[in-house]
Amino acid sequence: MARKRKQKSTKETPALPKIRSTLHQVLAQRKSGKHKRDSEKRTAQKLRRELEQD
């Protein structure tokens, strides 16, 4: 039988990770980007190319 792991008390573990630099601070505040379909990415790239050429 597998041994049961001891649960760490929630009081000991900090809620937020330790911020080491301003970069970490910025990354911690960023929200993850919405996933786009490949077709959406392709059409966006085509539009960008067209705008750059003009």
C-alpha positions as CSV (number, residue, x, y, z in Angstrom):
1,M,0.0,0.0,0.0
2,A,1.1,3.5,-0.8
3,R,2.1,5.8,2.1
4,K,-0.1,8.8,2.7
5,R,1.7,12.1,2.3
6,K,1.6,14.5,5.2
7,Q,-0.4,17.6,4.2
8,K,1.4,20.9,4.6
9,S,-0.5,23.4,6.6
10,T,-1.7,26.3,4.5
11,K,-0.5,28.8,7.1
12,E,3.2,28.0,6.5
13,T,3.1,28.3,2.7
14,P,3.0,31.8,1.3
15,A,0.1,32.8,-0.9
16,L,2.2,34.6,-3.5
17,P,5.6,33.6,-4.8
18,K,8.7,35.6,-3.8
19,I,9.3,38.3,-6.3
20,R,13.0,38.5,-7.1
21,S,13.0,41.4,-9.6
22,T,10.8,43.9,-11.5
23,L,10.7,41.4,-14.4
24,H,9.2,38.7,-12.1
25,Q,6.7,41.4,-10.8
26,V,5.6,42.2,-14.3
27,L,5.2,38.6,-15.3
28,A,3.3,37.8,-12.1
29,Q,0.7,40.5,-12.9
30,R,0.3,39.5,-16.6
31,K,-2.7,37.4,-17.5
32,S,-2.2,34.5,-19.8
33,G,-3.1,35.3,-23.4
34,K,-6.2,33.9,-25.0
35,H,-5.4,30.9,-27.3
36,K,-6.0,31.6,-30.9
37,R,-6.6,29.2,-33.7
38,D,-3.9,28.7,-36.3
39,S,-6.3,30.1,-39.0
40,E,-6.7,33.3,-37.0
41,K,-3.0,33.7,-36.6
42,R,-2.5,33.2,-40.3
43,T,-5.1,35.8,-41.3
44,A,-3.7,38.3,-38.8
45,Q,-0.2,37.7,-40.2
46,K,-1.5,38.3,-43.8
47,L,-3.1,41.5,-42.8
48,R,0.1,42.7,-41.1
49,R,2.1,42.0,-44.2
50,E,-0.4,43.9,-46.4
51,L,-0.3,46.9,-44.1
52,E,3.5,46.9,-44.1
53,Q,3.7,46.7,-47.9
54,D,1.4,49.8,-48.3
